[in-house]
Amino acid sequence: MPTAPASPDPTMEAIGQAVTEGRTGDTLSARQKLLNLWSAIGVTGDPLHRCSLAHYLADLYEDPAQALAWDVRALDAADAVTEQRVQEHHAGLHIAGFYPSLHLNLADAYRRLGSFDAAAEHINAAKEHAPNLRQDAYGAFLRTALDEVAEAISRRDTTKRSSAPGSTA
């Protein structure tokens, strides 16, 4: 498991601080901090910053349509991130490892909106990328979530999963 970032990155640190704040329950403040950072980064800013920020910001919205907009931005940004850039940020990370979670979030948002064909496309993409997941607790968590979302898609269930990010259940 990686031990330290390759170099300090104030933007990634600010994203991490906002994410921590959101996970401790202050979602409104965390969302505002991330939106302010998004404005500073801009739509043509560093793709790693945009991907990370959008990915986490999506989790701060209860409305699946709002989450979906940020999930799409995260995937678009990931497609622009180079392996070199990821390695500059953290030597233990690989861009391929981002895709299972990005597609999972898209599948879940589409599912919650009742767009089951789009949800199925993204859950299949997430499963195709799943071998890139690390063999650790986070990887196990994502594999379980993949199964949960796939099952919910097959049932045509639009309710929020109790294990979804931001859930209080």
Phi and psi restraints in degrees (value plus and minus 20) as a CYANA .aco file:
   2 PRO   PHI     -82.6   -42.6
   2 PRO   PSI     131.1   171.1
   3 THR   PHI    -127.0   -87.0
   3 THR   PSI     -56.6   -16.6
   4 ALA   PHI    -173.7  -133.7
   4 ALA   PSI     131.5   171.5
   5 PRO   PHI     -80.9   -40.9
   5 PRO   PSI     131.6   171.6
   6 ALA   PHI     -86.3   -46.3
   6 ALA   PSI     -56.0   -16.0
   7 SER   PHI    -172.8  -132.8
   7 SER   PSI     132.3   172.3
   8 PRO   PHI     -82.6   -42.6
   8 PRO   PSI     123.5   163.5
   9 ASP   PHI    -161.6  -121.6
   9 ASP   PSI      78.7   118.7
  10 PRO   PHI     -77.2   -37.2
  10 PRO   PSI     -54.3   -14.3
  11 THR   PHI     -87.9   -47.9
  11 THR   PSI     -64.8   -24.8
  12 MET   PHI     -85.3   -45.3
  12 MET   PSI     -55.0   -15.0
  13 GLU   PHI     -84.8   -44.8
  13 GLU   PSI     -61.7   -21.7
  14 ALA   PHI     -86.2   -46.2
  14 ALA   PSI     -58.7   -18.7
  15 ILE   PHI     -81.7   -41.7
  15 ILE   PSI     -67.3   -27.3
  16 GLY   PHI     -79.8   -39.8
  16 GLY   PSI     -59.9   -19.9
  17 GLN   PHI     -85.7   -45.7
  17 GLN   PSI     -60.6   -20.6
  18 ALA   PHI     -87.2   -47.2
  18 ALA   PSI     -59.5   -19.5
  19 VAL   PHI     -82.1   -42.1
  19 VAL   PSI     -65.1   -25.1
  20 THR   PHI     -79.6   -39.6
  20 THR   PSI     -63.1   -23.1
  21 GLU   PHI     -81.6   -41.6
  21 GLU   PSI     -63.7   -23.7
  22 GLY   PHI     -83.6   -43.6
  22 GLY   PSI     -58.5   -18.5
  23 ARG   PHI     -91.4   -51.4
  23 ARG   PSI     -40.4    -0.4
  24 THR   PHI    -111.3   -71.3
  24 THR   PSI     -16.2    23.8
  25 GLY   PHI      94.3   134.3
  25 GLY   PSI     -32.8     7.2
  26 ASP   PHI    -113.3   -73.3
  26 ASP   PSI      48.9    88.9
  27 THR   PHI     -88.1   -48.1
  27 THR   PSI     -55.4   -15.4
  28 LEU   PHI     -84.1   -44.1
  28 LEU   PSI     -65.6   -25.6
  29 SER   PHI     -85.8   -45.8
  29 SER   PSI     -63.0   -23.0
  30 ALA   PHI     -81.7   -41.7
  30 ALA   PSI     -64.7   -24.7
  31 ARG   PHI     -80.3   -40.3
  31 ARG   PSI     -64.7   -24.7
  32 GLN   PHI     -83.7   -43.7
  32 GLN   PSI     -61.2   -21.2
  33 LYS   PHI     -82.2   -42.2
  33 LYS   PSI     -62.7   -22.7
  34 LEU   PHI     -88.4   -48.4
  34 LEU   PSI     -58.5   -18.5
  35 LEU   PHI     -83.9   -43.9
  35 LEU   PSI     -59.5   -19.5
  36 ASN   PHI     -83.6   -43.6
  36 ASN   PSI     -62.0   -22.0
  37 LEU   PHI     -83.1   -43.1
  37 LEU   PSI     -60.6   -20.6
  38 TRP   PHI     -79.1   -39.1
  38 TRP   PSI     -62.5   -22.5
  39 SER   PHI     -82.1   -42.1
  39 SER   PSI     -58.5   -18.5
  40 ALA   PHI     -91.3   -51.3
  40 ALA   PSI     -58.9   -18.9
  41 ILE   PHI     -90.9   -50.9
  41 ILE   PSI     -65.3   -25.3
  42 GLY   PHI      61.4   101.4
  42 GLY   PSI     140.8   180.8
  43 VAL   PHI     -90.9   -50.9
  43 VAL   PSI     -32.2     7.8
  44 THR   PHI    -132.5   -92.5
  44 THR   PSI      -8.0    32.0
  45 GLY   PHI     -91.8   -51.8
  45 GLY   PSI    -195.0  -155.0
  46 ASP   PHI     -69.1   -29.1
  46 ASP   PSI      99.9   139.9
  47 PRO   PHI     -80.7   -40.7
  47 PRO   PSI     -51.8   -11.8
  48 LEU   PHI     -85.7   -45.7
  48 LEU   PSI     -62.2   -22.2
  49 HIS   PHI     -83.3   -43.3
  49 HIS   PSI     -66.5   -26.5
  50 ARG   PHI     -83.4   -43.4
  50 ARG   PSI     -63.0   -23.0
  51 CYS   PHI     -82.5   -42.5
  51 CYS   PSI     -70.7   -30.7
  52 SER   PHI     -82.7   -42.7
  52 SER   PSI     -68.0   -28.0
  53 LEU   PHI     -82.6   -42.6
  53 LEU   PSI     -69.2   -29.2
  54 ALA   PHI     -83.6   -43.6
  54 ALA   PSI     -59.7   -19.7
  55 HIS   PHI     -79.2   -39.2
  55 HIS   PSI     -67.3   -27.3
  56 TYR   PHI     -94.7   -54.7
  56 TYR   PSI     -55.3   -15.3
  57 LEU   PHI     -83.9   -43.9
  57 LEU   PSI     -56.8   -16.8
  58 ALA   PHI     -75.9   -35.9
  58 ALA   PSI     -56.7   -16.7
  59 ASP   PHI     -87.9   -47.9
  59 ASP   PSI     -34.6     5.4
  60 LEU   PHI    -112.0   -72.0
  60 LEU   PSI     -15.4    24.6
  61 TYR   PHI    -131.8   -91.8
  61 TYR   PSI     108.0   148.0
  62 GLU   PHI     -93.4   -53.4
  62 GLU   PSI     -55.1   -15.1
  63 ASP   PHI     -92.0   -52.0
  63 ASP   PSI      97.9   137.9
  64 PRO   PHI     -82.9   -42.9
  64 PRO   PSI     -47.4    -7.4
  65 ALA   PHI     -88.3   -48.3
  65 ALA   PSI     -60.7   -20.7
  66 GLN   PHI     -87.7   -47.7
  66 GLN   PSI     -61.5   -21.5
  67 ALA   PHI     -81.1   -41.1
  67 ALA   PSI     -62.7   -22.7
  68 LEU   PHI     -77.9   -37.9
  68 LEU   PSI     -62.8   -22.8
  69 ALA   PHI     -77.4   -37.4
  69 ALA   PSI     -62.4   -22.4
  70 TRP   PHI     -94.3   -54.3
  70 TRP   PSI     -54.1   -14.1
  71 ASP   PHI     -83.0   -43.0
  71 ASP   PSI     -59.8   -19.8
  72 VAL   PHI     -84.2   -44.2
  72 VAL   PSI     -63.5   -23.5
  73 ARG   PHI     -80.4   -40.4
  73 ARG   PSI     -60.3   -20.3
  74 ALA   PHI     -83.2   -43.2
  74 ALA   PSI     -65.7   -25.7
  75 LEU   PHI     -85.2   -45.2
  75 LEU   PSI     -63.2   -23.2
  76 ASP   PHI     -78.6   -38.6
  76 ASP   PSI     -63.6   -23.6
  77 ALA   PHI     -86.4   -46.4
  77 ALA   PSI     -59.0   -19.0
  78 ALA   PHI     -79.7   -39.7
  78 ALA   PSI     -56.6   -16.6
  79 ASP   PHI     -85.7   -45.7
  79 ASP   PSI     -38.0     2.0
  80 ALA   PHI    -118.7   -78.7
  80 ALA   PSI     -29.4    10.6
  81 VAL   PHI     -99.0   -59.0
  81 VAL   PSI     115.5   155.5
  82 THR   PHI    -114.3   -74.3
  82 THR   PSI     136.1   176.1
  83 GLU   PHI     -80.1   -40.1
  83 GLU   PSI     -58.3   -18.3
  84 GLN   PHI     -79.5   -39.5
  84 GLN   PSI     -62.5   -22.5
  85 ARG   PHI     -84.9   -44.9
  85 ARG   PSI     -61.5   -21.5
  86 VAL   PHI     -82.8   -42.8
  86 VAL   PSI     -62.9   -22.9
  87 GLN   PHI     -86.3   -46.3
  87 GLN   PSI     -54.0   -14.0
  88 GLU   PHI     -82.3   -42.3
  88 GLU   PSI     -56.8   -16.8
  89 HIS   PHI     -94.6   -54.6
  89 HIS   PSI     -66.3   -26.3
  90 HIS   PHI    -175.1  -135.1
  90 HIS   PSI      95.7   135.7
  91 ALA   PHI     -80.8   -40.8
  91 ALA   PSI     -42.6    -2.6
  92 GLY   PHI    -109.4   -69.4
  92 GLY   PSI     -22.7    17.3
  93 LEU   PHI    -119.5   -79.5
  93 LEU   PSI     134.7   174.7
  94 HIS   PHI    -157.5  -117.5
  94 HIS   PSI     118.9   158.9
  95 ILE   PHI     -78.9   -38.9
  95 ILE   PSI     -52.9   -12.9
  96 ALA   PHI     -79.0   -39.0
  96 ALA   PSI     -50.4   -10.4
  97 GLY   PHI     -92.8   -52.8
  97 GLY   PSI     -32.0     8.0
  98 PHE   PHI     -98.7   -58.7
  98 PHE   PSI     -52.9   -12.9
  99 TYR   PHI     -84.1   -44.1
  99 TYR   PSI     -57.2   -17.2
 100 PRO   PHI     -78.0   -38.0
 100 PRO   PSI     -64.6   -24.6
 101 SER   PHI     -89.7   -49.7
 101 SER   PSI     -60.5   -20.5
 102 LEU   PHI     -82.3   -42.3
 102 LEU   PSI     -66.9   -26.9
 103 HIS   PHI     -89.0   -49.0
 103 HIS   PSI     -55.8   -15.8
 104 LEU   PHI     -78.3   -38.3
 104 LEU   PSI     -67.3   -27.3
 105 ASN   PHI     -83.0   -43.0
 105 ASN   PSI     -60.5   -20.5
 106 LEU   PHI     -83.7   -43.7
 106 LEU   PSI     -64.7   -24.7
 107 ALA   PHI     -79.2   -39.2
 107 ALA   PSI     -62.9   -22.9
 108 ASP   PHI     -87.5   -47.5
 108 ASP   PSI     -61.3   -21.3
 109 ALA   PHI     -85.8   -45.8
 109 ALA   PSI     -65.6   -25.6
 110 TYR   PHI     -80.7   -40.7
 110 TYR   PSI     -61.0   -21.0
 111 ARG   PHI     -80.6   -40.6
 111 ARG   PSI     -66.7   -26.7
 112 ARG   PHI     -83.2   -43.2
 112 ARG   PSI     -45.8    -5.8
 113 LEU   PHI    -108.4   -68.4
 113 LEU   PSI     -22.3    17.7
 114 GLY   PHI      62.4   102.4
 114 GLY   PSI      -7.2    32.8
 115 SER   PHI    -115.2   -75.2
 115 SER   PSI      57.1    97.1
 116 PHE   PHI     -91.2   -51.2
 116 PHE   PSI     -51.0   -11.0
 117 ASP   PHI     -85.8   -45.8
 117 ASP   PSI     -66.1   -26.1
 118 ALA   PHI     -83.7   -43.7
 118 ALA   PSI     -60.0   -20.0
 119 ALA   PHI     -80.9   -40.9
 119 ALA   PSI     -63.5   -23.5
 120 ALA   PHI     -83.7   -43.7
 120 ALA   PSI     -59.7   -19.7
 121 GLU   PHI     -79.3   -39.3
 121 GLU   PSI     -64.6   -24.6
 122 HIS   PHI     -96.2   -56.2
 122 HIS   PSI     -52.4   -12.4
 123 ILE   PHI     -89.1   -49.1
 123 ILE   PSI     -55.4   -15.4
 124 ASN   PHI     -85.7   -45.7
 124 ASN   PSI     -60.6   -20.6
 125 ALA   PHI     -83.8   -43.8
 125 ALA   PSI     -61.2   -21.2
 126 ALA   PHI     -80.9   -40.9
 126 ALA   PSI     -63.1   -23.1
 127 LYS   PHI     -86.0   -46.0
 127 LYS   PSI     -56.3   -16.3
 128 GLU   PHI     -83.0   -43.0
 128 GLU   PSI     -53.8   -13.8
 129 HIS   PHI    -108.6   -68.6
 129 HIS   PSI     -29.2    10.8
 130 ALA   PHI     -76.5   -36.5
 130 ALA   PSI     -53.1   -13.1
 131 PRO   PHI     -80.3   -40.3
 131 PRO   PSI     -35.8     4.2
 132 ASN   PHI    -102.1   -62.1
 132 ASN   PSI     -24.4    15.6
 133 LEU   PHI     -93.5   -53.5
 133 LEU   PSI     124.1   164.1
 134 ARG   PHI     -88.7   -48.7
 134 ARG   PSI     135.7   175.7
 135 GLN   PHI    -111.6   -71.6
 135 GLN   PSI      51.6    91.6
 136 ASP   PHI    -163.4  -123.4
 136 ASP   PSI    -193.0  -153.0
 137 ALA   PHI     -81.4   -41.4
 137 ALA   PSI     -59.3   -19.3
 138 TYR   PHI     -85.4   -45.4
 138 TYR   PSI     -63.7   -23.7
 139 GLY   PHI     -80.6   -40.6
 139 GLY   PSI     -61.8   -21.8
 140 ALA   PHI     -84.7   -44.7
 140 ALA   PSI     -61.4   -21.4
 141 PHE   PHI     -78.8   -38.8
 141 PHE   PSI     -65.6   -25.6
 142 LEU   PHI     -87.2   -47.2
 142 LEU   PSI     -59.1   -19.1
 143 ARG   PHI     -81.5   -41.5
 143 ARG   PSI     -61.3   -21.3
 144 THR   PHI     -83.6   -43.6
 144 THR   PSI     -64.4   -24.4
 145 ALA   PHI     -82.7   -42.7
 145 ALA   PSI     -57.4   -17.4
 146 LEU   PHI     -78.9   -38.9
 146 LEU   PSI     -65.6   -25.6
 147 ASP   PHI     -84.0   -44.0
 147 ASP   PSI     -62.6   -22.6
 148 GLU   PHI     -82.5   -42.5
 148 GLU   PSI     -64.6   -24.6
 149 VAL   PHI     -89.4   -49.4
 149 VAL   PSI     -61.0   -21.0
 150 ALA   PHI     -79.4   -39.4
 150 ALA   PSI     -63.1   -23.1
 151 GLU   PHI     -84.5   -44.5
 151 GLU   PSI     -63.1   -23.1
 152 ALA   PHI     -83.8   -43.8
 152 ALA   PSI     -57.0   -17.0
 153 ILE   PHI     -84.0   -44.0
 153 ILE   PSI     -65.2   -25.2
 154 SER   PHI     -83.8   -43.8
 154 SER   PSI     -50.3   -10.3
 155 ARG   PHI    -105.4   -65.4
 155 ARG   PSI     -27.1    12.9
 156 ARG   PHI      38.0    78.0
 156 ARG   PSI      23.6    63.6
 157 ASP   PHI    -114.2   -74.2
 157 ASP   PSI     106.9   146.9
 158 THR   PHI    -125.3   -85.3
 158 THR   PSI     -15.4    24.6
 159 THR   PHI     -96.2   -56.2
 159 THR   PSI     131.6   171.6
 160 LYS   PHI     -88.3   -48.3
 160 LYS   PSI     116.4   156.4
 161 ARG   PHI     -91.1   -51.1
 161 ARG   PSI     121.6   161.6
 162 SER   PHI     -87.7   -47.7
 162 SER   PSI     -43.2    -3.2
 163 SER   PHI    -113.1   -73.1
 163 SER   PSI     -17.9    22.1
 164 ALA   PHI     -88.8   -48.8
 164 ALA   PSI     128.3   168.3
 165 PRO   PHI     -75.0   -35.0
 165 PRO   PSI     118.8   158.8
 166 GLY   PHI      65.8   105.8
 166 GLY   PSI     -25.8    14.2
 167 SER   PHI     -95.6   -55.6
 167 SER   PSI     123.9   163.9
 168 THR   PHI    -119.1   -79.1
 168 THR   PSI     -27.1    12.9
